[in-house]
C-alpha cells in the first residue's frame, strides 16, 4: 500500500508542477506583450499619468521575470533579505502599485480641476 501512495504523491506533484509552469509561462507571455506595447507607446506619450502607467507595466514585467527565475531556482534571494522575505519580492509589488496610485491620483486631480 505504501508503494501506491508514493506513486500517487509523485503523480500529483508532477501535475501540480505542470499546472504551475503553464500559469507562470502564460503570465510571462501576457506581461511581455503588455510591456512591449508600453515600450512602443512610450516615445509618443508626454502625459505624466500615462508615463507612470507605462512604468508600472514595465515593473510588472520585471516582477514576472523575477518570479520565473525564482520558480526555476535561478534568482539570488540570499543577497538581500528583510526578515524572511527577499527584498526584491517585497519592493517590486510596492513600486508597481505606487506608480499606479500616482498615475490615478494625477488623473483624479485633473478631473477635479476641470469642473
Residue pairs with C-beta under 8 A, 6 or more apart in sequence:
20 71
21 71
24 67
24 68
24 71
25 68
27 64
27 67
28 64
28 65
28 68
31 57
31 60
31 61
31 64
32 61
32 64
34 57
34 60
34 61
35 57
35 58
35 60
35 61
38 53
38 54
38 57
38 58
39 54
39 58
41 50
41 54
42 51
42 54
45 51
45 54
48 103
48 106
49 103
49 104
49 106
49 107
49 110
50 103
52 99
52 100
52 102
52 103
52 106
53 99
53 100
53 103
55 99
56 96
56 97
56 99
56 100
56 103
59 92
59 95
59 96
59 99
60 96
62 92
63 92
63 93
63 96
66 75
66 88
66 89
66 92
69 75
70 77
70 89
75 86
75 88
77 86
77 88
77 89
80 86
80 87
80 88
81 87
82 90
